[in-house]
Amino acid sequence: MRLSPALLLVATLATGLSACTFVQIQPGGQTIRVVAPGQTLTCEKRGEIGVSVKDHLGPLERNDLKVRDELEVLARNEAPGLGADTVQPISEPMDGEQRWAAYRCGGAVGTAPATTGTRVEALPEDEAEVTPLRED
């Protein structure tokens, strides 16, 4: 079977584009740590970040690893705007979208050994914590 030159060109371009990374890390995002889902943190929660990228180029599905990488980069780029230094995925990517929790850990990511879930340091009784939610 012989492919037409136009079809061959479209297939080549589509294959090349599916491997491209469209999202670049910003200077503020370079210092943001990423922790594994479910890891218990002893940090101040700063809010949640919703990010999305294209997971399809026309009828072609993009590489899952590239999509995940771009979602992580976007979350890291958004974290400084919330005063966070650490991000953690809340959910698995779905249809090119993912939610992340943003934390300020102040240098070290603390792990509590015998608990599950996220533990946030307590505030003094006369203070309230404002947790901004960011919608994109």
Short mmCIF file of the C-alpha atoms (twelve columns), coordinates in Angstrom:
data_MODEL
# 
_entry.id   MODEL 
# 
loop_
_atom_site.group_PDB 
_atom_site.id 
_atom_site.type_symbol 
_atom_site.label_atom_id 
_atom_site.label_alt_id 
_atom_site.label_comp_id 
_atom_site.label_asym_id 
_atom_site.label_seq_id 
_atom_site.Cartn_x 
_atom_site.Cartn_y 
_atom_site.Cartn_z 
_atom_site.pdbx_PDB_model_num 
ATOM 1   C CA . MET A 1   0.000   0.000  0.000  1 
ATOM 2   C CA . ARG A 2   1.377   3.373  -0.972 1 
ATOM 3   C CA . LEU A 3   0.626   6.502  1.097  1 
ATOM 4   C CA . SER A 4   -0.005  9.798  -0.603 1 
ATOM 5   C CA . PRO A 5   2.560   12.538 0.124  1 
ATOM 6   C CA . ALA A 6   -0.104  14.733 1.764  1 
ATOM 7   C CA . LEU A 7   -1.208  11.955 4.131  1 
ATOM 8   C CA . LEU A 8   2.413   11.170 4.958  1 
ATOM 9   C CA . LEU A 9   3.065   14.850 5.747  1 
ATOM 10  C CA . VAL A 10  0.003   15.092 8.031  1 
ATOM 11  C CA . ALA A 11  0.983   11.891 9.861  1 
ATOM 12  C CA . THR A 12  4.562   13.128 10.335 1 
ATOM 13  C CA . LEU A 13  3.425   16.513 11.669 1 
ATOM 14  C CA . ALA A 14  0.877   14.952 14.010 1 
ATOM 15  C CA . THR A 15  3.431   12.517 15.408 1 
ATOM 16  C CA . GLY A 16  5.942   15.297 15.945 1 
ATOM 17  C CA . LEU A 17  3.433   17.605 17.609 1 
ATOM 18  C CA . SER A 18  2.195   14.902 19.968 1 
ATOM 19  C CA . ALA A 19  5.662   14.781 21.529 1 
ATOM 20  C CA . CYS A 20  6.050   18.569 21.886 1 
ATOM 21  C CA . THR A 21  5.932   20.299 25.222 1 
ATOM 22  C CA . PHE A 22  3.856   23.449 24.989 1 
ATOM 23  C CA . VAL A 23  4.240   24.616 28.610 1 
ATOM 24  C CA . GLN A 24  7.472   26.151 29.895 1 
ATOM 25  C CA . ILE A 25  8.491   26.431 33.560 1 
ATOM 26  C CA . GLN A 26  8.546   30.031 34.797 1 
ATOM 27  C CA . PRO A 27  11.288  31.388 37.100 1 
ATOM 28  C CA . GLY A 28  8.992   31.257 40.175 1 
ATOM 29  C CA . GLY A 29  7.897   27.709 39.384 1 
ATOM 30  C CA . GLN A 30  11.467  26.390 39.291 1 
ATOM 31  C CA . THR A 31  11.735  26.477 43.091 1 
ATOM 32  C CA . ILE A 32  8.388   24.774 43.785 1 
ATOM 33  C CA . ARG A 33  8.589   21.247 45.186 1 
ATOM 34  C CA . VAL A 34  6.211   18.504 44.068 1 
ATOM 35  C CA . VAL A 35  5.236   15.831 46.580 1 
ATOM 36  C CA . ALA A 36  3.565   12.510 45.944 1 
ATOM 37  C CA . PRO A 37  -0.204  12.120 46.269 1 
ATOM 38  C CA . GLY A 38  -1.212  10.957 49.725 1 
ATOM 39  C CA . GLN A 39  2.040   12.045 51.387 1 
ATOM 40  C CA . THR A 40  1.200   13.571 54.772 1 
ATOM 41  C CA . LEU A 41  2.440   17.131 55.110 1 
ATOM 42  C CA . THR A 42  2.970   19.370 58.122 1 
ATOM 43  C CA . CYS A 43  2.611   22.557 56.132 1 
ATOM 44  C CA . GLU A 44  0.239   25.502 55.803 1 
ATOM 45  C CA . LYS A 45  -2.311  24.894 53.068 1 
ATOM 46  C CA . ARG A 46  -2.518  27.957 50.814 1 
ATOM 47  C CA . GLY A 47  -5.293  26.841 48.459 1 
ATOM 48  C CA . GLU A 48  -6.041  24.731 45.413 1 
ATOM 49  C CA . ILE A 49  -4.931  25.102 41.828 1 
ATOM 50  C CA . GLY A 50  -6.860  23.880 38.801 1 
ATOM 51  C CA . VAL A 51  -4.848  23.424 35.609 1 
ATOM 52  C CA . SER A 52  -5.634  22.133 32.137 1 
ATOM 53  C CA . VAL A 53  -3.893  21.411 28.842 1 
ATOM 54  C CA . LYS A 54  -4.919  19.915 25.517 1 
ATOM 55  C CA . ASP A 55  -4.847  16.138 25.750 1 
ATOM 56  C CA . HIS A 56  -5.825  15.705 22.077 1 
ATOM 57  C CA . LEU A 57  -4.608  17.309 18.883 1 
ATOM 58  C CA . GLY A 58  -7.553  16.885 16.608 1 
ATOM 59  C CA . PRO A 59  -8.329  13.172 16.497 1 
ATOM 60  C CA . LEU A 60  -4.911  12.239 17.934 1 
ATOM 61  C CA . GLU A 61  -4.378  11.607 21.629 1 
ATOM 62  C CA . ARG A 62  -1.281  13.251 23.119 1 
ATOM 63  C CA . ASN A 63  1.324   11.284 25.054 1 
ATOM 64  C CA . ASP A 64  0.013   10.783 28.622 1 
ATOM 65  C CA . LEU A 65  3.425   11.437 30.186 1 
ATOM 66  C CA . LYS A 66  3.743   14.770 28.342 1 
ATOM 67  C CA . VAL A 67  0.242   15.812 29.447 1 
ATOM 68  C CA . ARG A 68  1.047   14.933 33.078 1 
ATOM 69  C CA . ASP A 69  4.350   16.801 32.878 1 
ATOM 70  C CA . GLU A 70  2.666   19.922 31.505 1 
ATOM 71  C CA . LEU A 71  -0.033  19.818 34.195 1 
ATOM 72  C CA . GLU A 72  2.690   19.649 36.851 1 
ATOM 73  C CA . VAL A 73  4.582   22.560 35.301 1 
ATOM 74  C CA . LEU A 74  1.406   24.660 35.203 1 
ATOM 75  C CA . ALA A 75  0.682   23.893 38.880 1 
ATOM 76  C CA . ARG A 76  4.258   24.820 39.822 1 
ATOM 77  C CA . ASN A 77  3.964   28.064 37.829 1 
ATOM 78  C CA . GLU A 78  0.739   29.005 39.692 1 
ATOM 79  C CA . ALA A 79  1.973   28.155 43.214 1 
ATOM 80  C CA . PRO A 80  4.009   31.343 43.872 1 
ATOM 81  C CA . GLY A 81  0.867   33.424 43.296 1 
ATOM 82  C CA . LEU A 82  -0.664  31.695 46.341 1 
ATOM 83  C CA . GLY A 83  2.473   32.115 48.451 1 
ATOM 84  C CA . ALA A 84  3.146   28.369 48.224 1 
ATOM 85  C CA . ASP A 85  6.444   26.520 47.888 1 
ATOM 86  C CA . THR A 86  5.054   22.976 47.480 1 
ATOM 87  C CA . VAL A 87  2.317   21.393 45.361 1 
ATOM 88  C CA . GLN A 88  0.629   18.010 45.617 1 
ATOM 89  C CA . PRO A 89  -1.811  16.436 43.148 1 
ATOM 90  C CA . ILE A 90  -5.297  16.026 44.571 1 
ATOM 91  C CA . SER A 91  -6.607  13.961 41.678 1 
ATOM 92  C CA . GLU A 92  -5.407  12.056 38.658 1 
ATOM 93  C CA . PRO A 93  -5.480  13.919 35.329 1 
ATOM 94  C CA . MET A 94  -8.772  13.544 33.487 1 
ATOM 95  C CA . ASP A 95  -9.461  14.957 30.020 1 
ATOM 96  C CA . GLY A 96  -6.383  17.192 30.306 1 
ATOM 97  C CA . GLU A 97  -7.427  18.688 33.672 1 
ATOM 98  C CA . GLN A 98  -6.063  18.201 37.184 1 
ATOM 99  C CA . ARG A 99  -6.441  19.736 40.673 1 
ATOM 100 C CA . TRP A 100 -3.473  20.416 42.946 1 
ATOM 101 C CA . ALA A 101 -3.150  21.487 46.589 1 
ATOM 102 C CA . ALA A 102 -0.716  24.328 47.268 1 
ATOM 103 C CA . TYR A 103 1.234   24.483 50.558 1 
ATOM 104 C CA . ARG A 104 3.807   26.671 52.257 1 
ATOM 105 C CA . CYS A 105 6.227   24.326 53.973 1 
ATOM 106 C CA . GLY A 106 8.981   26.869 54.628 1 
ATOM 107 C CA . GLY A 107 11.973  24.913 53.436 1 
ATOM 108 C CA . ALA A 108 11.428  21.300 54.423 1 
ATOM 109 C CA . VAL A 109 8.564   19.001 53.605 1 
ATOM 110 C CA . GLY A 110 7.667   17.355 56.901 1 
ATOM 111 C CA . THR A 111 6.206   13.886 57.025 1 
ATOM 112 C CA . ALA A 112 4.059   12.640 59.879 1 
ATOM 113 C CA . PRO A 113 4.762   8.904  60.220 1 
ATOM 114 C CA . ALA A 114 1.592   7.380  61.658 1 
ATOM 115 C CA . THR A 115 -1.228  9.440  60.171 1 
ATOM 116 C CA . THR A 116 -3.091  9.582  56.930 1 
ATOM 117 C CA . GLY A 117 -4.365  12.626 55.096 1 
ATOM 118 C CA . THR A 118 -2.983  16.144 55.241 1 
ATOM 119 C CA . ARG A 119 -2.154  17.672 58.585 1 
ATOM 120 C CA . VAL A 120 -1.971  21.450 58.725 1 
ATOM 121 C CA . GLU A 121 -0.232  23.221 61.591 1 
ATOM 122 C CA . ALA A 122 -2.723  24.751 64.027 1 
ATOM 123 C CA . LEU A 123 -3.241  28.508 64.133 1 
ATOM 124 C CA . PRO A 124 -3.558  30.412 67.407 1 
ATOM 125 C CA . GLU A 125 -7.168  30.553 68.632 1 
ATOM 126 C CA . ASP A 126 -7.603  34.250 67.789 1 
ATOM 127 C CA . GLU A 127 -6.481  33.856 64.149 1 
ATOM 128 C CA . ALA A 128 -8.332  32.577 61.120 1 
ATOM 129 C CA . GLU A 129 -6.841  31.041 57.999 1 
ATOM 130 C CA . VAL A 130 -7.942  32.350 54.624 1 
ATOM 131 C CA . THR A 131 -7.565  29.715 51.926 1 
ATOM 132 C CA . PRO A 132 -7.964  31.170 48.456 1 
ATOM 133 C CA . LEU A 133 -9.354  28.969 45.739 1 
ATOM 134 C CA . ARG A 134 -8.130  29.711 42.274 1 
ATOM 135 C CA . GLU A 135 -10.324 28.988 39.283 1 
ATOM 136 C CA . ASP A 136 -8.742  29.001 35.835 1 
# 
